[in-house]
């Protein structure tokens, strides 16, 4: 999903994320909208000229849980998290 967004215009990336049925598309869409708003408000960039310059998804901390099983055993459940970074830049 990161590879599909990288280098695309912000409008195209937003449309792609809205149409994708994957679970990760909702938080990535929220993050992309936040990045665009920050670029416009904090840096004074023009929204029409923005494109997605960098998209990085790194593993975050893992929550370790467990479920008791038969005969006193225990199955480990790993709830994985991700750190997502999206950068936007203006076209030259």
mmCIF file of the C-alpha atoms, coordinates in Angstrom:
data_MODEL
# 
_entry.id   MODEL 
# 
loop_
_atom_site.group_PDB 
_atom_site.id 
_atom_site.type_symbol 
_atom_site.label_atom_id 
_atom_site.label_alt_id 
_atom_site.label_comp_id 
_atom_site.label_asym_id 
_atom_site.label_entity_id 
_atom_site.label_seq_id 
_atom_site.pdbx_PDB_ins_code 
_atom_site.Cartn_x 
_atom_site.Cartn_y 
_atom_site.Cartn_z 
_atom_site.occupancy 
_atom_site.B_iso_or_equiv 
_atom_site.pdbx_formal_charge 
_atom_site.auth_seq_id 
_atom_site.auth_comp_id 
_atom_site.auth_asym_id 
_atom_site.auth_atom_id 
_atom_site.pdbx_PDB_model_num 
ATOM 1  C CA . UNK A 1 1  ? 0.000   0.000   0.000  1.00 0.00 ? 1  UNK A CA 1 
ATOM 2  C CA . UNK A 1 2  ? 2.905   2.356   0.727  1.00 0.00 ? 2  UNK A CA 1 
ATOM 3  C CA . UNK A 1 3  ? 4.426   1.717   -2.696 1.00 0.00 ? 3  UNK A CA 1 
ATOM 4  C CA . UNK A 1 4  ? 1.146   2.590   -4.425 1.00 0.00 ? 4  UNK A CA 1 
ATOM 5  C CA . UNK A 1 5  ? 0.984   6.010   -2.706 1.00 0.00 ? 5  UNK A CA 1 
ATOM 6  C CA . UNK A 1 6  ? 4.609   7.079   -2.995 1.00 0.00 ? 6  UNK A CA 1 
ATOM 7  C CA . UNK A 1 7  ? 5.172   9.742   -5.662 1.00 0.00 ? 7  UNK A CA 1 
ATOM 8  C CA . UNK A 1 8  ? 1.461   10.250  -6.400 1.00 0.00 ? 8  UNK A CA 1 
ATOM 9  C CA . UNK A 1 9  ? -0.480  13.498  -6.320 1.00 0.00 ? 9  UNK A CA 1 
ATOM 10 C CA . UNK A 1 10 ? -2.326  14.025  -3.020 1.00 0.00 ? 10 UNK A CA 1 
ATOM 11 C CA . UNK A 1 11 ? -5.752  13.931  -4.711 1.00 0.00 ? 11 UNK A CA 1 
ATOM 12 C CA . UNK A 1 12 ? -4.956  10.661  -6.489 1.00 0.00 ? 12 UNK A CA 1 
ATOM 13 C CA . UNK A 1 13 ? -3.588  9.102   -3.295 1.00 0.00 ? 13 UNK A CA 1 
ATOM 14 C CA . UNK A 1 14 ? -6.703  10.201  -1.375 1.00 0.00 ? 14 UNK A CA 1 
ATOM 15 C CA . UNK A 1 15 ? -9.006  8.697   -4.010 1.00 0.00 ? 15 UNK A CA 1 
ATOM 16 C CA . UNK A 1 16 ? -6.981  5.479   -3.974 1.00 0.00 ? 16 UNK A CA 1 
ATOM 17 C CA . UNK A 1 17 ? -7.226  5.177   -0.185 1.00 0.00 ? 17 UNK A CA 1 
ATOM 18 C CA . UNK A 1 18 ? -10.966 5.875   -0.184 1.00 0.00 ? 18 UNK A CA 1 
ATOM 19 C CA . UNK A 1 19 ? -11.596 3.067   -2.699 1.00 0.00 ? 19 UNK A CA 1 
ATOM 20 C CA . UNK A 1 20 ? -9.249  0.470   -1.203 1.00 0.00 ? 20 UNK A CA 1 
ATOM 21 C CA . UNK A 1 21 ? -11.029 -2.148  0.948  1.00 0.00 ? 21 UNK A CA 1 
ATOM 22 C CA . UNK A 1 22 ? -7.950  -2.879  3.086  1.00 0.00 ? 22 UNK A CA 1 
ATOM 23 C CA . UNK A 1 23 ? -8.033  -2.290  6.842  1.00 0.00 ? 23 UNK A CA 1 
ATOM 24 C CA . UNK A 1 24 ? -4.950  -0.047  6.737  1.00 0.00 ? 24 UNK A CA 1 
ATOM 25 C CA . UNK A 1 25 ? -6.530  2.410   4.297  1.00 0.00 ? 25 UNK A CA 1 
ATOM 26 C CA . UNK A 1 26 ? -8.604  4.224   6.950  1.00 0.00 ? 26 UNK A CA 1 
ATOM 27 C CA . UNK A 1 27 ? -5.725  5.215   9.286  1.00 0.00 ? 27 UNK A CA 1 
ATOM 28 C CA . UNK A 1 28 ? -3.500  6.038   6.301  1.00 0.00 ? 28 UNK A CA 1 
ATOM 29 C CA . UNK A 1 29 ? -6.202  8.302   4.837  1.00 0.00 ? 29 UNK A CA 1 
ATOM 30 C CA . UNK A 1 30 ? -6.546  10.082  8.176  1.00 0.00 ? 30 UNK A CA 1 
ATOM 31 C CA . UNK A 1 31 ? -2.764  10.523  8.366  1.00 0.00 ? 31 UNK A CA 1 
ATOM 32 C CA . UNK A 1 32 ? -2.556  11.816  4.782  1.00 0.00 ? 32 UNK A CA 1 
ATOM 33 C CA . UNK A 1 33 ? -5.266  14.414  5.444  1.00 0.00 ? 33 UNK A CA 1 
ATOM 34 C CA . UNK A 1 34 ? -3.408  15.501  8.582  1.00 0.00 ? 34 UNK A CA 1 
ATOM 35 C CA . UNK A 1 35 ? -0.125  15.823  6.666  1.00 0.00 ? 35 UNK A CA 1 
ATOM 36 C CA . UNK A 1 36 ? -1.806  17.953  3.985  1.00 0.00 ? 36 UNK A CA 1 
ATOM 37 C CA . UNK A 1 37 ? -3.434  20.191  6.611  1.00 0.00 ? 37 UNK A CA 1 
ATOM 38 C CA . UNK A 1 38 ? -0.105  20.619  8.424  1.00 0.00 ? 38 UNK A CA 1 
ATOM 39 C CA . UNK A 1 39 ? 1.688   21.471  5.172  1.00 0.00 ? 39 UNK A CA 1 
ATOM 40 C CA . UNK A 1 40 ? -0.938  24.080  4.334  1.00 0.00 ? 40 UNK A CA 1 
ATOM 41 C CA . UNK A 1 41 ? -1.238  25.634  7.795  1.00 0.00 ? 41 UNK A CA 1 
ATOM 42 C CA . UNK A 1 42 ? 2.302   25.415  9.182  1.00 0.00 ? 42 UNK A CA 1 
ATOM 43 C CA . UNK A 1 43 ? 4.406   25.766  6.022  1.00 0.00 ? 43 UNK A CA 1 
ATOM 44 C CA . UNK A 1 44 ? 2.061   27.767  3.769  1.00 0.00 ? 44 UNK A CA 1 
ATOM 45 C CA . UNK A 1 45 ? 2.220   25.241  0.924  1.00 0.00 ? 45 UNK A CA 1 
ATOM 46 C CA . UNK A 1 46 ? -0.359  25.193  -1.874 1.00 0.00 ? 46 UNK A CA 1 
ATOM 47 C CA . UNK A 1 47 ? -2.593  22.112  -1.586 1.00 0.00 ? 47 UNK A CA 1 
ATOM 48 C CA . UNK A 1 48 ? -2.980  21.850  -5.378 1.00 0.00 ? 48 UNK A CA 1 
ATOM 49 C CA . UNK A 1 49 ? 0.783   21.331  -5.855 1.00 0.00 ? 49 UNK A CA 1 
ATOM 50 C CA . UNK A 1 50 ? 1.340   18.723  -3.123 1.00 0.00 ? 50 UNK A CA 1 
ATOM 51 C CA . UNK A 1 51 ? 2.421   15.155  -3.761 1.00 0.00 ? 51 UNK A CA 1 
ATOM 52 C CA . UNK A 1 52 ? 3.269   12.252  -1.454 1.00 0.00 ? 52 UNK A CA 1 
ATOM 53 C CA . UNK A 1 53 ? 7.058   12.293  -1.198 1.00 0.00 ? 53 UNK A CA 1 
ATOM 54 C CA . UNK A 1 54 ? 7.695   9.640   1.452  1.00 0.00 ? 54 UNK A CA 1 
ATOM 55 C CA . UNK A 1 55 ? 5.647   6.826   2.960  1.00 0.00 ? 55 UNK A CA 1 
ATOM 56 C CA . UNK A 1 56 ? 7.268   4.596   5.578  1.00 0.00 ? 56 UNK A CA 1 
ATOM 57 C CA . UNK A 1 57 ? 5.642   1.865   7.679  1.00 0.00 ? 57 UNK A CA 1 
ATOM 58 C CA . UNK A 1 58 ? 7.883   0.496   10.430 1.00 0.00 ? 58 UNK A CA 1 
ATOM 59 C CA . UNK A 1 59 ? 6.999   -2.049  13.117 1.00 0.00 ? 59 UNK A CA 1 
ATOM 60 C CA . UNK A 1 60 ? 5.904   -0.580  16.422 1.00 0.00 ? 60 UNK A CA 1 
ATOM 61 C CA . UNK A 1 61 ? 5.727   -2.158  19.869 1.00 0.00 ? 61 UNK A CA 1 
ATOM 62 C CA . UNK A 1 62 ? 4.063   -5.553  20.118 1.00 0.00 ? 62 UNK A CA 1 
ATOM 63 C CA . UNK A 1 63 ? 1.458   -6.159  22.807 1.00 0.00 ? 63 UNK A CA 1 
ATOM 64 C CA . UNK A 1 64 ? 1.860   -9.662  24.168 1.00 0.00 ? 64 UNK A CA 1 
ATOM 65 C CA . UNK A 1 65 ? -1.327  -11.360 25.282 1.00 0.00 ? 65 UNK A CA 1 
ATOM 66 C CA . UNK A 1 66 ? -2.254  -14.956 25.847 1.00 0.00 ? 66 UNK A CA 1 
ATOM 67 C CA . UNK A 1 67 ? -5.108  -17.392 25.882 1.00 0.00 ? 67 UNK A CA 1 
ATOM 68 C CA . UNK A 1 68 ? -5.325  -20.381 28.221 1.00 0.00 ? 68 UNK A CA 1 
ATOM 69 C CA . UNK A 1 69 ? -5.618  -23.711 26.431 1.00 0.00 ? 69 UNK A CA 1 
ATOM 70 C CA . UNK A 1 70 ? -6.288  -27.279 27.432 1.00 0.00 ? 70 UNK A CA 1 
ATOM 71 C CA . UNK A 1 71 ? -4.122  -29.181 29.948 1.00 0.00 ? 71 UNK A CA 1 
ATOM 72 C CA . UNK A 1 72 ? -2.678  -26.021 31.485 1.00 0.00 ? 72 UNK A CA 1 
ATOM 73 C CA . UNK A 1 73 ? -0.979  -24.795 28.335 1.00 0.00 ? 73 UNK A CA 1 
ATOM 74 C CA . UNK A 1 74 ? -1.014  -21.255 27.046 1.00 0.00 ? 74 UNK A CA 1 
ATOM 75 C CA . UNK A 1 75 ? -1.104  -19.812 23.517 1.00 0.00 ? 75 UNK A CA 1 
ATOM 76 C CA . UNK A 1 76 ? 0.644   -16.511 22.960 1.00 0.00 ? 76 UNK A CA 1 
ATOM 77 C CA . UNK A 1 77 ? -1.262  -13.815 21.060 1.00 0.00 ? 77 UNK A CA 1 
ATOM 78 C CA . UNK A 1 78 ? 0.813   -11.013 19.538 1.00 0.00 ? 78 UNK A CA 1 
ATOM 79 C CA . UNK A 1 79 ? -1.025  -7.770  18.808 1.00 0.00 ? 79 UNK A CA 1 
ATOM 80 C CA . UNK A 1 80 ? 1.277   -5.962  16.425 1.00 0.00 ? 80 UNK A CA 1 
ATOM 81 C CA . UNK A 1 81 ? 1.340   -2.203  15.892 1.00 0.00 ? 81 UNK A CA 1 
ATOM 82 C CA . UNK A 1 82 ? 2.887   -0.001  13.208 1.00 0.00 ? 82 UNK A CA 1 
ATOM 83 C CA . UNK A 1 83 ? 4.515   3.416   13.034 1.00 0.00 ? 83 UNK A CA 1 
ATOM 84 C CA . UNK A 1 84 ? 3.408   5.095   9.785  1.00 0.00 ? 84 UNK A CA 1 
ATOM 85 C CA . UNK A 1 85 ? 5.136   8.213   8.431  1.00 0.00 ? 85 UNK A CA 1 
ATOM 86 C CA . UNK A 1 86 ? 3.793   10.169  5.450  1.00 0.00 ? 86 UNK A CA 1 
ATOM 87 C CA . UNK A 1 87 ? 5.642   13.151  4.003  1.00 0.00 ? 87 UNK A CA 1 
ATOM 88 C CA . UNK A 1 88 ? 4.245   15.595  1.445  1.00 0.00 ? 88 UNK A CA 1 
ATOM 89 C CA . UNK A 1 89 ? 6.184   18.064  -0.700 1.00 0.00 ? 89 UNK A CA 1 
ATOM 90 C CA . UNK A 1 90 ? 5.393   20.697  -3.301 1.00 0.00 ? 90 UNK A CA 1 
ATOM 91 C CA . UNK A 1 91 ? 6.009   20.020  -6.968 1.00 0.00 ? 91 UNK A CA 1 
ATOM 92 C CA . UNK A 1 92 ? 8.792   22.104  -8.428 1.00 0.00 ? 92 UNK A CA 1 
# 
